[in-house]
Amino acid sequence: MEGKELYQYKHENLMKAMDRAGADYVPSIVGSSCSEVAWTGQKVTDIIFEPEKYAKAMTDVFGQMWVDGNSFSGTLFTQNVENNLRPVQNLWGPDGITPEHVQLPYMEADEYDELAKDPNRFVSEILLPRKYPKLFEDREYAKKMIKIVAEDKAYCFGVLTPLVSKYMSEKYGITDIADFSVNFSNPMDTIFDNLRGFKGSLLDVRRHPDKVKKACDALWEQVNVPRFRPVNKFPYACHMTHIAPYLSPKVFREIYWPYEKQWIERQAAGGSRVWIMMEGSWARVWDLFKEVPKDSCILHVDDDEIELAKKEIGDYQIIEGGMKIVKTLTGTPESIRDETKRIIDICAPGEGFLFSTDKAWIGPKDVNQNLIDCYNFAHEYSKKG
């Protein structure tokens, strides 16, 4: 099979698996930055401004590797921003493959009241001048920088991402399951990622949780709610979580979960689902996902053990994951096959399971022959009959 026929075959089986409707085999999912480019012997930074060359390098491996669905694959930025704007939070590592993120918190601990009054004004009139003073001192410089950043975002999201998706679907029959244009950011993640950073956020929720909660409510009303669109049934809205695994169950329930729950319920009411990257460990709060409609979430399991996720939540929500990527980097072919069998034997019954690695393919060695053989074996082994 190839082309439309291959896409239809994979897509129908993928939907059956998520609907628990008699899939022929366990679908496999890719989630990556640009490790596939390294597999071709190239650097992202050398080819990123050649869209066709970049898309081909991002997808060539799928000519040898069975994959059914794509959660996310690609980059959110090019080196154009880091070459022009300082300070910069996202940049390419020395290997030209690995993306690096630098947290730059500029909000102070005593500014939550100001944030809660008007988040948009606080960012535009207080934080931005503090972080990028030259933007407010030199109009021509500001126009140049805004143009560079805007063009970079448009290029990554409007050119590269759609082109990679096109190569995936048309050449290899791979379905996009998540729509990153409908990417939810929990207010607590917004504070963690963009305002107070790792240390500040975790201190703040312990020292003055009421102020943090008030600011989160304001962010929800002024930032999140206005971005809601009519619910698309497919591909699904998505959420890359960050601070959640570092919160105590009590704080998670009080400050994080209320927004998450509303968003999931909204998508479910529109006949859709939410794909959630559960970065880190979430085992302490899995029970909360039984408060939202059944199979309204695809929960990507990261640090937690997939067999425990299957036992605790896998019959109520769709789970994704299973293979620890470190095992594909260090294990023998035999040990990887044995682990793949074990995962599928535990997680496939009852369906609602998508096979993938726990971590995204980010480093230059993440896509390797062990990984390719693992995915191909998972497909063959999980076939019925």
Summary of the structure (lengths in Angstrom):
residues: 385
radius of gyration: 21.3
end to end distance: 20.1
largest distance: 69.6
contacts: 1276
relative contact order: 0.14
helix: 56%
strand: 13%
